[in-house]
């Protein structure tokens, strides 16, 4: 039996809403990283027939599902931002399932010879377990006002709703203290951001695209 390839570097990519972490994830993928998007895993788990649907219906009721059996995300979002206990209940259902599937994807990437696996985890700092699964934490950072501006530009949410989202996450200072690398993403063009990501990628054993 062939031995498994050497373990890849495991990077936790995080940042507040509107920080630009998904753009950074895309740029890291172009440099050769295997990016695992935990939001995408969450969407699959809460789609019709998803592994989390039965537990969500049992805890919150079928009123929180759409007609086709998916999680009613806007309705649930309204509830969890107004009720920390409900948010913790939802997280206790989703987070173990998300992490299990993400780590399985990482094992497959290792078997394929990956040099660097990047877990894109919005709530990595808030998690009690994710920091044990990564070698380094890369934070995409920007001022709160920049977060608000970006989210308002890409969605229909108003300022109070966005502030509630930000308040439900770790503070900017908490993220900075937990990070090994901080990428300050404010006032950068896409080309300038790509240059910074490429420099970081070289430190991860990757190459420029």
C-alpha positions as a LaTeX table, in Angstrom:
\begin{tabular}{lrrr}
\hline
Residue & $x$ (\AA) & $y$ (\AA) & $z$ (\AA) \\
\hline
Unk1 & 0.00 & 0.00 & 0.00 \\
Unk2 & 1.33 & 3.43 & $-0.91$ \\
Unk3 & 1.78 & 5.71 & 2.13 \\
Unk4 & $-0.30$ & 8.85 & 2.23 \\
Unk5 & 1.45 & 11.97 & 0.94 \\
Unk6 & 2.96 & 14.33 & 3.49 \\
Unk7 & 0.31 & 16.40 & 5.24 \\
Unk8 & $-0.31$ & 19.74 & 3.52 \\
Unk9 & $-0.12$ & 23.03 & 5.34 \\
Unk10 & $-3.56$ & 23.76 & 6.77 \\
Unk11 & $-4.58$ & 27.42 & 6.75 \\
Unk12 & $-7.70$ & 28.84 & 8.34 \\
Unk13 & $-8.91$ & 31.81 & 6.30 \\
Unk14 & $-11.31$ & 34.08 & 8.14 \\
Unk15 & $-12.59$ & 37.64 & 8.39 \\
Unk16 & $-15.72$ & 39.58 & 9.19 \\
Unk17 & $-18.62$ & 39.91 & 6.80 \\
Unk18 & $-17.62$ & 42.15 & 3.90 \\
Unk19 & $-13.89$ & 41.80 & 4.56 \\
Unk20 & $-13.16$ & 40.23 & 1.18 \\
Unk21 & $-12.15$ & 36.76 & 2.38 \\
Unk22 & $-13.93$ & 35.02 & $-0.51$ \\
Unk23 & $-11.94$ & 37.09 & $-3.00$ \\
Unk24 & $-8.76$ & 36.16 & $-1.15$ \\
Unk25 & $-9.81$ & 32.49 & $-1.22$ \\
Unk26 & $-10.23$ & 32.68 & $-5.00$ \\
Unk27 & $-6.80$ & 34.27 & $-5.38$ \\
Unk28 & $-5.20$ & 31.59 & $-3.17$ \\
Unk29 & $-6.84$ & 28.90 & $-5.31$ \\
Unk30 & $-5.24$ & 30.45 & $-8.39$ \\
Unk31 & $-1.89$ & 30.09 & $-6.63$ \\
Unk32 & $-2.50$ & 26.37 & $-6.19$ \\
Unk33 & $-4.18$ & 26.09 & $-2.80$ \\
Unk34 & $-7.04$ & 23.65 & $-2.31$ \\
Unk35 & $-9.77$ & 25.88 & $-0.90$ \\
Unk36 & $-12.58$ & 24.36 & 1.16 \\
Unk37 & $-15.54$ & 26.74 & 1.43 \\
Unk38 & $-17.46$ & 25.97 & 4.61 \\
Unk39 & $-20.32$ & 28.28 & 3.55 \\
Unk40 & $-20.79$ & 26.11 & 0.46 \\
Unk41 & $-20.87$ & 23.03 & 2.67 \\
Unk42 & $-23.47$ & 24.71 & 4.88 \\
Unk43 & $-25.65$ & 25.47 & 1.86 \\
Unk44 & $-25.56$ & 21.82 & 0.80 \\
Unk45 & $-26.42$ & 20.65 & 4.31 \\
Unk46 & $-29.45$ & 22.94 & 4.40 \\
Unk47 & $-30.68$ & 22.31 & 0.84 \\
Unk48 & $-33.71$ & 20.03 & 0.28 \\
Unk49 & $-32.75$ & 16.60 & 1.60 \\
Unk50 & $-29.59$ & 17.98 & 3.25 \\
Unk51 & $-28.17$ & 16.20 & 6.27 \\
Unk52 & $-29.07$ & 19.07 & 8.62 \\
Unk53 & $-32.70$ & 19.50 & 7.58 \\
Unk54 & $-34.31$ & 16.92 & 9.88 \\
Unk55 & $-32.52$ & 18.26 & 12.96 \\
Unk56 & $-33.40$ & 21.86 & 12.07 \\
Unk57 & $-37.07$ & 20.94 & 11.65 \\
Unk58 & $-37.05$ & 19.08 & 14.96 \\
Unk59 & $-35.49$ & 21.97 & 16.90 \\
Unk60 & $-37.08$ & 24.97 & 15.18 \\
Unk61 & $-40.18$ & 23.53 & 13.53 \\
Unk62 & $-41.15$ & 22.98 & 9.91 \\
Unk63 & $-42.09$ & 26.66 & 9.67 \\
Unk64 & $-38.39$ & 27.37 & 9.21 \\
Unk65 & $-38.27$ & 25.33 & 6.01 \\
Unk66 & $-39.31$ & 26.43 & 2.54 \\
Unk67 & $-41.99$ & 24.68 & 0.53 \\
Unk68 & $-39.39$ & 22.47 & $-1.14$ \\
Unk69 & $-37.81$ & 21.46 & 2.17 \\
Unk70 & $-34.75$ & 23.72 & 2.32 \\
Unk71 & $-33.81$ & 25.94 & 5.23 \\
Unk72 & $-35.63$ & 29.27 & 5.00 \\
Unk73 & $-32.46$ & 31.29 & 5.35 \\
Unk74 & $-33.96$ & 34.81 & 5.59 \\
Unk75 & $-36.42$ & 33.70 & 8.27 \\
Unk76 & $-33.75$ & 31.85 & 10.23 \\
Unk77 & $-31.34$ & 34.76 & 9.87 \\
Unk78 & $-33.90$ & 37.10 & 11.42 \\
Unk79 & $-34.38$ & 34.75 & 14.35 \\
Unk80 & $-30.77$ & 33.98 & 15.15 \\
Unk81 & $-29.61$ & 37.58 & 14.99 \\
Unk82 & $-32.32$ & 38.54 & 17.47 \\
Unk83 & $-31.86$ & 35.50 & 19.72 \\
Unk84 & $-28.38$ & 34.29 & 20.77 \\
Unk85 & $-29.82$ & 31.04 & 22.17 \\
Unk86 & $-31.36$ & 30.24 & 18.78 \\
Unk87 & $-28.07$ & 31.02 & 17.08 \\
Unk88 & $-26.25$ & 28.61 & 19.40 \\
Unk89 & $-28.85$ & 25.93 & 18.72 \\
Unk90 & $-28.42$ & 26.30 & 14.97 \\
Unk91 & $-24.63$ & 26.30 & 15.26 \\
Unk92 & $-24.72$ & 23.14 & 17.39 \\
Unk93 & $-26.52$ & 21.42 & 14.52 \\
Unk94 & $-24.51$ & 22.79 & 11.60 \\
Unk95 & $-20.96$ & 23.26 & 12.82 \\
Unk96 & $-20.08$ & 19.61 & 13.60 \\
Unk97 & $-21.50$ & 18.51 & 10.23 \\
Unk98 & $-19.66$ & 21.28 & 8.38 \\
Unk99 & $-16.36$ & 20.52 & 10.07 \\
Unk100 & $-16.71$ & 16.78 & 9.44 \\
Unk101 & $-17.27$ & 17.29 & 5.72 \\
Unk102 & $-14.53$ & 19.93 & 5.47 \\
Unk103 & $-11.97$ & 17.61 & 7.07 \\
Unk104 & $-13.02$ & 14.80 & 4.75 \\
Unk105 & $-12.39$ & 17.09 & 1.78 \\
Unk106 & $-8.98$ & 17.94 & 3.28 \\
Unk107 & $-8.10$ & 14.24 & 3.53 \\
Unk108 & $-8.98$ & 13.79 & $-0.14$ \\
Unk109 & $-6.85$ & 16.81 & $-1.03$ \\
Unk110 & $-3.92$ & 15.33 & 0.90 \\
Unk111 & $-4.27$ & 12.01 & $-0.91$ \\
Unk112 & $-4.17$ & 13.95 & $-4.18$ \\
Unk113 & $-0.87$ & 15.54 & $-3.13$ \\
Unk114 & $-2.04$ & 19.00 & $-2.04$ \\
Unk115 & 0.65 & 21.29 & $-0.64$ \\
Unk116 & $-1.76$ & 23.68 & 1.06 \\
Unk117 & $-5.37$ & 23.35 & 2.15 \\
Unk118 & $-7.22$ & 26.56 & 2.95 \\
Unk119 & $-10.37$ & 26.31 & 5.05 \\
Unk120 & $-12.52$ & 29.37 & 4.45 \\
Unk121 & $-14.33$ & 29.65 & 7.80 \\
Unk122 & $-16.20$ & 32.90 & 8.59 \\
Unk123 & $-16.60$ & 32.01 & 12.29 \\
Unk124 & $-13.21$ & 30.39 & 12.82 \\
Unk125 & $-12.28$ & 32.69 & 15.70 \\
Unk126 & $-15.62$ & 32.06 & 17.42 \\
Unk127 & $-15.25$ & 28.28 & 17.10 \\
Unk128 & $-14.06$ & 26.15 & 20.00 \\
Unk129 & $-12.58$ & 23.53 & 17.68 \\
Unk130 & $-11.39$ & 24.97 & 14.38 \\
Unk131 & $-8.14$ & 26.42 & 15.70 \\
Unk132 & $-7.04$ & 22.86 & 16.58 \\
Unk133 & $-7.43$ & 21.85 & 12.92 \\
Unk134 & $-5.25$ & 24.52 & 11.29 \\
Unk135 & $-1.55$ & 25.35 & 11.33 \\
Unk136 & $-1.98$ & 29.06 & 10.67 \\
Unk137 & $-4.81$ & 31.59 & 10.72 \\
Unk138 & $-4.94$ & 34.12 & 7.88 \\
Unk139 & $-7.19$ & 37.07 & 8.69 \\
Unk140 & $-8.60$ & 39.37 & 6.02 \\
Unk141 & $-9.08$ & 42.62 & 7.91 \\
Unk142 & $-10.71$ & 45.98 & 7.22 \\
Unk143 & $-12.46$ & 48.74 & 9.20 \\
Unk144 & $-16.07$ & 48.21 & 10.25 \\
Unk145 & $-17.25$ & 51.09 & 8.07 \\
Unk146 & $-15.70$ & 49.38 & 5.05 \\
Unk147 & $-17.54$ & 46.17 & 5.96 \\
Unk148 & $-20.84$ & 48.05 & 6.13 \\
Unk149 & $-20.26$ & 49.81 & 2.81 \\
Unk150 & $-19.39$ & 46.58 & 0.97 \\
Unk151 & $-22.32$ & 44.60 & 2.32 \\
Unk152 & $-24.77$ & 47.42 & 1.53 \\
Unk153 & $-23.44$ & 47.56 & $-2.04$ \\
Unk154 & $-23.91$ & 43.83 & $-2.65$ \\
Unk155 & $-27.18$ & 43.20 & $-0.79$ \\
Unk156 & $-30.51$ & 44.75 & 0.13 \\
Unk157 & $-29.72$ & 44.84 & 3.85 \\
Unk158 & $-29.81$ & 48.17 & 5.65 \\
Unk159 & $-27.23$ & 49.51 & 8.07 \\
Unk160 & $-28.93$ & 48.28 & 11.31 \\
Unk161 & $-29.20$ & 44.74 & 9.88 \\
Unk162 & $-25.54$ & 44.75 & 8.89 \\
Unk163 & $-24.50$ & 46.08 & 12.29 \\
Unk164 & $-26.43$ & 43.21 & 13.89 \\
Unk165 & $-24.51$ & 40.74 & 11.72 \\
Unk166 & $-21.21$ & 42.31 & 12.72 \\
Unk167 & $-22.17$ & 42.32 & 16.40 \\
Unk168 & $-22.93$ & 38.58 & 16.22 \\
Unk169 & $-19.35$ & 37.88 & 15.13 \\
Unk170 & $-16.05$ & 38.23 & 16.99 \\
Unk171 & $-14.79$ & 41.78 & 17.22 \\
Unk172 & $-12.11$ & 43.06 & 14.91 \\
Unk173 & $-9.67$ & 43.15 & 17.83 \\
Unk174 & $-10.41$ & 39.54 & 18.79 \\
Unk175 & $-9.74$ & 38.39 & 15.23 \\
Unk176 & $-6.49$ & 40.35 & 15.06 \\
Unk177 & $-5.25$ & 38.81 & 18.31 \\
Unk178 & $-5.99$ & 35.28 & 17.07 \\
Unk179 & $-4.40$ & 35.68 & 13.62 \\
Unk180 & $-0.95$ & 34.55 & 12.54 \\
Unk181 & $-1.09$ & 36.62 & 9.33 \\
Unk182 & $-3.20$ & 39.74 & 8.75 \\
Unk183 & $-4.02$ & 40.93 & 5.25 \\
Unk184 & $-5.32$ & 44.50 & 5.45 \\
Unk185 & $-7.89$ & 44.77 & 2.66 \\
Unk186 & $-8.97$ & 48.39 & 2.51 \\
Unk187 & $-8.43$ & 50.81 & $-0.34$ \\
Unk188 & $-6.72$ & 48.17 & $-2.50$ \\
Unk189 & $-7.38$ & 47.53 & $-6.15$ \\
Unk190 & $-7.91$ & 43.91 & $-7.14$ \\
Unk191 & $-4.42$ & 43.84 & $-8.65$ \\
Unk192 & $-2.90$ & 45.20 & $-5.45$ \\
Unk193 & $-4.80$ & 42.64 & $-3.38$ \\
Unk194 & $-3.65$ & 39.86 & $-5.73$ \\
Unk195 & $-0.02$ & 40.92 & $-5.26$ \\
Unk196 & $-0.37$ & 40.71 & $-1.48$ \\
Unk197 & $-2.03$ & 37.29 & $-1.72$ \\
Unk198 & 0.74 & 36.04 & $-4.02$ \\
Unk199 & 3.37 & 37.08 & $-1.46$ \\
Unk200 & 1.51 & 35.20 & 1.26 \\
Unk201 & 1.05 & 32.20 & $-1.03$ \\
Unk202 & 4.82 & 31.90 & $-1.51$ \\
Unk203 & 5.13 & 31.56 & 2.27 \\
Unk204 & 2.62 & 28.72 & 2.11 \\
Unk205 & 4.81 & 26.84 & $-0.38$ \\
Unk206 & 2.67 & 27.86 & $-3.35$ \\
Unk207 & 3.58 & 29.73 & $-6.51$ \\
Unk208 & 2.18 & 32.72 & $-8.29$ \\
Unk209 & $-0.43$ & 31.98 & $-10.98$ \\
\hline
\end{tabular}
